[in-house]
Amino acid sequence: MAVFPPPSAPLVDLPPQPDGVPYPTGAWPTSAPPPEVAAPLATLVDEAFGPTVDDEATVARFGRSLAFVAVHRGRLVAEAYGPTAGPDEPLISWSMAKSMTQALVGVLVAEGRLDLDRPVDLPGWDDPADPRSRITLDHLLRMVPGTEFKEDYTDETVSHCIDMLFGDGNPDMAAYTAALPALTEPDTVFNYASGTTVLVCRLLADVVGAGPAFEAWMREVLLDPLGIEARLTFDDAGTWVGSSFLHTTAREFAKFGLLYLRDGVWDGRRLLPEGWVDYARTLRAADDETGRRYGSHWWIHDTDDRVFWASGYETQRIIVDPVADLVLVRLGKTDAEVAPDVDDWLERIRLLFHPG
């Protein structure tokens, strides 16, 4: 079940890039962390990435820690890597790619090539008696289309996600998802679903082209302007699996977080339309069992509406904190049972930078 709280308001301002700090399109500008942060930050980073990173107790607490990056006021102030990774190692996004999909939608909305509020054009969704005929792109981005999809990562007997990514649905993931029935009217039930994002990716491809054409466009409008080198995965139908599959480095993921921290502006150029980041970070739904809170293809911090984050399976995180002018990236392989320990660790790091 989910509850639909009033949209979070007012949103805090997103900070501009500090004067004299270049954008990291090529290389990250670096600095030491603030003096009051340096020692406790080093201690916390050492908990997950220090000499005991492979010890049984550390792995039991954090899983396999692969990469950590902290960006404060536009500068890289801390990073750490596990024994099997490094600054140049591409690592998987898992569902953090969903937030990148949201950025791509913003580009086409700004160009007038997509409409958030118009019912989407997908095969089999045009019967007026079918609730799917009333699903808009906004419903998909907020994960409230009302369609069936079981997001389970372990039980293949019930999981649409596993079947879509690795089973019968793999050749054409959007067709697989679009064929699932409506369970409710749109905008009545929150249901986080990778298949929903794949439908968004199909709608993007319908506008810009599939496969190589999509990749060239995504590089032109998002990746290349940020200086991000990334590997994309497409299904046999040419749809980017923007729910789950983008590989790049921790530093590159931090660039994407910085784009949202800077309100979609990069080095004087607006890449995302004005208000698009606010649309992403406005609280729209909350699961009344887990407490997890959602905006538009971005998660909202559990207790602080000002903080928003991209999240992926095995506890991948891009955390954006406008008040502290901070981006944190964590990549690793962590079971869901101990993910709260990793999130608690990240929260303690985040609060080190918080004023007051």
Sequence and secondary structure as in RCSB ss.txt:
>XXXX:A:sequence
MAVFPPPSAPLVDLPPQPDGVPYPTGAWPTSAPPPEVAAPLATLVDEAFGPTVDDEATVARFGRSLAFVAVHRGR
LVAEAYGPTAGPDEPLISWSMAKSMTQALVGVLVAEGRLDLDRPVDLPGWDDPADPRSRITLDHLLRMVPGTEFK
EDYTDETVSHCIDMLFGDGNPDMAAYTAALPALTEPDTVFNYASGTTVLVCRLLADVVGAGPAFEAWMREVLLDP
LGIEARLTFDDAGTWVGSSFLHTTAREFAKFGLLYLRDGVWDGRRLLPEGWVDYARTLRAADDETGRRYGSHWWI
HDTDDRVFWASGYETQRIIVDPVADLVLVRLGKTDAEVAPDVDDWLERIRLLFHPG
>XXXX:A:secstr
 EE      S        TT   TTSS  B    HHHHHHHHHHHHHHHSTTTTSHHHHHHH EEEEEEEEETTE
EEEEEE TT  TT  EE TTHHHHHHHHHHHHHHHTTS  TTSB   TT   TTSGGGG BHHHHHTT   B   
  SS TTT HHHHHHHSTTGGGHHHHHHTS B S TTS     HHHHHHHHHHHHHHH STHHHHHHHIIIIIHH
HT   EE B TTS B TTT EEE HHHHHHHHHHHHTTTEETTEE S TTHHHHHHS  EEETTT  EE SSSEE
 SS TT EEEEETTTEEEEEETTTTEEEEEEEE  GGGHHHHHHHHHHHHHHTS  
